[in-house]
Amino acid sequence: MRSQSEKAEAFKAMHSNGCFVIPNPWDVGSARMLVGMGFQALATTSQGYANSIGVLDYELTRDQKLDHCRALCAGVDVPIAADLENGYGHAPDMCAETIRLAAETGLVGGSIEDYDPENDTIYEVKHAAERVAAAVNAANALPFPFLITGRAENHLRGRQDLKDTITRLQAYQEAGANVLYAPFLPSLSAIRTVLSEIDRPLNVLGPSPAGHSVPELAAAGVRRVSLGSSLYKALLGTFVSAAEDLNENGTFGYLAQGLPNARRDTLLRTGTPSP
């Protein structure tokens, strides 16, 4: 296993040029299979993990999320970043504390978003930037690079205000965020507009209204493509369809879609780190 510092340096270098996909596993098994397929970095999915343990998105406690991150980081030998939601608190010092605790799990990056799930609203931009700045200061005090992603949630929450999204991303850039992210940007044109107004690496949610391929996003200048909960949703779609067919028709046609045991075992073995 590489050290946390080695993984942190590798993760930082991945953002220096080109474009890479950072998929989102929901447990150690899915993480190891993704590594077995060759992915060089991973990110958590809050919704995927929450649903996998029987709760809804935003119902996870910080301790639950940190325990999950600790298990993932111990389970694979690639850099892992986390969706840290709103930092699990409204105040900037809560965001800072979450970053310090996240780093202790083995993570090398994390996002702080400007959505307040408790009140179903977007934080005022000045306060949101102060929260990002507190997270950045906590990260900068660590003995290794810990990349902070500043997230502007407007479009994901139904607020189609690109101008305000850009203002927010610029504020998070000024606050020191290493990476910027606005989930659900509506088009490739909007993505290009955002890129023209910032000078930090941009993360784009791949499965989004823009609907473009990774090569198209890379050509536009996107540095990182995350998948959110989409892989977990794809798994659930197959699972529910199979169970419904069995329940309604008593047939086992879903077995034809199953992953062969040998392929599964190879991926798990390949993705399991050496001591």
Steps between C-alpha positions, in 0.01 A plus 500: 500500500621847416510757776230764527755762396592302188135465404442870568785602271374264230148642527628856478703412190193353330347849497796666327409411141266289292167362618424197714191316621460458875226240559301471821484164681260441787690226685839331512398232250393748233812708572729202446324405179541854364869493586519157338365658181782753504353816653775701670292694755159470663244724667223412740130523421297621796171395344630161388646413838199635691257294291720190531458506879129575481475876551438796273751753374593759765392266781854379563675637806852631471630206703331253265652671200846509654484131591403424139791708370741325735391160370537606136844652556619184675351282230673632187836649406386803300424861602146553629310827531168537680170673452493676837163663429472836677782414740245364747436841650410856408792679665841527333671339797280193456624469141859529622445229761347271239807540279733417788298190587473399134877514461538262794304232310754487216320730256701738283221732390145606571223730383308765691169598345288811541170318546340502844298175522350591835320802355497391134671818384828626356732686737559868434815526290712687756425245770552214255843636406595536866414133548722401207781721633482329839521160331799616293681632808449167676626313194805724465600420858535130415842349422387388152288648220127467569300636207191701585221510243262794523151398384231735369168316521268737312429283197469176694239670721297642211642853503596554137708812559832459321613852585456438873668160468805663342504767772498226760774296335716811474441569870603145590804539277594816688445310825771258391309200362726275294220364280162646405178312436147595397292184458241488221627780281242496219714489186848483356466870423437570870799288594720695258368828642587391853847391390561840343424672833713290738865400525470178703437143384130440437322181605191415298233245589508263205138380510339843474271701269799590281513134398846512345769234486824513694702581182265793427532630855877461486517692172305784665760522777336303781764351728299247702178307437319347797201267485308576819259222590446393137684166521305408812175602329590281202552208737167568672322514166623152410427368850143632517420390144626148575309476828179632343525249215551219750214618720255555215596224256700251703777498241877525532591684182707745699770237544608557141601854596709393797873558521689171461661381823846487347477861380375617840776318685769631266387860551486461876844341516652760268354785702610364838813679624819324593594524870 
